[in-house]
Amino acid sequence: MAVVRDVTYYRRALHTLFLAHASPHSTLIEYPLPALVVMLPQFLIGRMNVVAFCLLFAATMLLCDACFTYILWRAAGRQRGYATNFWLWFVPCIGPMA
């Protein structure tokens, strides 16, 4: 449940950015400014719908994880090296923090 609160916090901050015309530097101040670029497409596609934003955000994070796993696999010579194995076990172990 805490994960959903985090994602809705991101949506609420983006909502404030667009509707209250807040400064990008005052929105999600705990994250670097390029993090807004990562979250912005989900917000625009979701059209301020909380459920759509949460689903799009989760799908984007899964895509990023899959891309990183692919990079590790390629770096190991197209075989499951130690880094790939670690990543494939580590992500499920940390659960929602991923």
C-alpha positions in Angstrom: 0.0 0.0 0.0 2.9 2.3 0.7 4.0 2.0 -3.0 0.6 3.3 -4.2 0.9 6.3 -1.9 4.4 7.1 -3.4 3.1 6.9 -6.9 0.0 9.0 -6.1 2.4 11.5 -4.5 4.2 11.8 -7.8 0.9 12.3 -9.6 -0.2 14.9 -7.1 3.1 16.8 -7.5 2.8 16.8 -11.3 -0.8 17.8 -11.0 0.3 20.8 -8.9 3.0 21.6 -11.4 0.6 21.9 -14.3 -2.6 23.3 -12.6 -1.0 25.6 -10.0 1.8 26.6 -12.3 4.4 25.7 -9.7 8.1 25.9 -10.5 9.7 22.6 -11.7 12.4 23.3 -9.1 9.8 23.3 -6.3 8.1 20.1 -7.5 9.5 16.8 -6.2 12.5 18.5 -4.7 13.9 15.2 -3.3 14.5 14.0 -6.9 16.7 15.5 -9.6 15.0 17.6 -12.2 15.4 14.9 -15.0 13.1 12.6 -12.9 10.2 14.8 -14.0 11.0 13.9 -17.6 10.6 10.2 -16.8 7.3 10.7 -15.0 5.8 13.3 -17.4 4.7 11.0 -20.2 2.7 8.8 -17.8 1.1 11.8 -16.4 0.1 13.3 -19.8 -1.1 9.9 -21.1 -3.0 9.2 -17.9 -4.8 12.5 -18.2 -4.9 13.1 -14.4 -6.5 9.6 -13.7 -4.9 8.1 -10.6 -5.3 4.5 -11.7 -4.0 5.1 -15.2 -1.0 6.9 -13.9 -0.2 4.2 -11.4 -0.4 1.5 -14.1 1.6 3.4 -16.6 4.2 4.2 -14.0 4.5 0.5 -13.0 4.8 -0.5 -16.7 7.5 2.1 -17.3 9.5 0.9 -14.3 9.2 -2.7 -15.4 10.4 -1.6 -18.9 13.4 0.1 -17.3 14.2 -3.0 -15.3 14.0 -5.2 -18.4 16.3 -2.8 -20.3 18.8 -2.9 -17.5 18.7 -6.7 -17.3 19.2 -6.9 -21.1 22.3 -4.6 -20.8 23.7 -6.8 -18.0 23.1 -9.9 -20.1 24.8 -8.3 -23.2 27.7 -7.2 -21.1 28.2 -10.7 -19.8 28.6 -12.0 -23.4 24.9 -13.1 -23.9 24.9 -15.4 -20.9 23.7 -15.1 -17.4 26.8 -13.8 -15.6 27.0 -12.9 -11.9 25.7 -9.4 -12.3 22.6 -10.6 -14.3 21.9 -13.4 -11.7 22.3 -10.9 -8.9 19.9 -8.4 -10.5 17.3 -11.1 -11.3 17.3 -12.2 -7.6 17.8 -8.8 -6.0 14.9 -7.0 -7.6 12.2 -9.4 -6.3 13.9 -9.5 -2.9 13.6 -5.7 -2.4 10.0 -5.8 -3.6 8.2 -2.5 -3.8 11.4 -0.5 -3.4 12.5 -1.5 -6.9 
